[in-house]
Amino acid sequence: MPLRLPRTVRSLATSVAVCLGIAGASRLDAAPEPVASTAARADDEQAIRNASRDYKQALERGDAKALAALWTQDGDIVDDAGRVLVGRDAVVALEPLADAKDSARPAIRIHDTRVRFVADDVAIEDGTVEVVPPGGVAPLHGQFSATWVKREGRWKLAAVREARIDAPSGRGTLADLDWMVGDWVAIDEHAADPAATAHPPVIRVSARWNPTKTFLLRETTITPPGAAADAAPPLQITQRIGWDPLSRSIRSWVFSSDGGHGEATWSRDDGSWVARTSAVLPDGTQTSSLNIYTYDGKDRCTWRSIPTHVGAEHTPHINMTLVRAPRPQPTGGTDR
């Protein structure tokens, strides 16, 4: 089933006796609705579980065509941040994962699923999901509720609602990101595509605090390699990371010189920082990814960006090492 998926809400207090009395009185003379036989219902439940298994397997291998075929035309996803996306559009651009090595793909484990029917051709599947990112990062946990509808003899997804249920293992404050301050340069980048160029663009990152230390300001410059650098100006990306008092979490906002923009919610997960990111590309395409930063405590940071199924990710899978640039030495004479 889908990648990270909605936290159970508390039931509303209602007067069951009164409601049942009204409902019963209004339906005394109504003809009973047809109910599927026990055998037919069991067959439908098994068909839904098979479709759910097929969805999970297609998601793991990045098979966008197979994923899209399991959605209704107007099916939608509401992710754990409240973003609404069209189901087919959200999965169609997962093709970069299809070329990724198995070790570069997240593993997905589904637990505690339950299927209940609200009509002969409508069922709801509830369960929990565990996503294990590559690279030894701690798993992420969530809940999902998926609505399946029967169309022309096949069960398809009409809606998915997601929620993350695990609290960060270490809360983390904005001050805990002080290690980012300084100048960094990418010394290693491996795209999931084996045909990726051997000459990656030059990527430099500079981070500093604002005067009151309420925001961490990061500037990233991406310069195309070789002749491409003469044909196009460097891409400039500005990011602000700060504490959001409304959500009571660390959040970031990013703007790029090509007109794209995005935002993310940050949390600690064992020895890494995980930024759950959504963005809008210059052409209006929505993207979604997990950005995982693992700092070695000295002068190196590993950055992994994993596209998720809730959003179209058109950039390659990223596995990059950032190294802190040496601080410039003072010049001139010394005081005596």
Summary of the structure (lengths in Angstrom):
residues: 336
radius of gyration: 24.2
end to end distance: 70.1
largest distance: 103.9
contacts: 955
relative contact order: 0.15
helix: 19%
strand: 43%
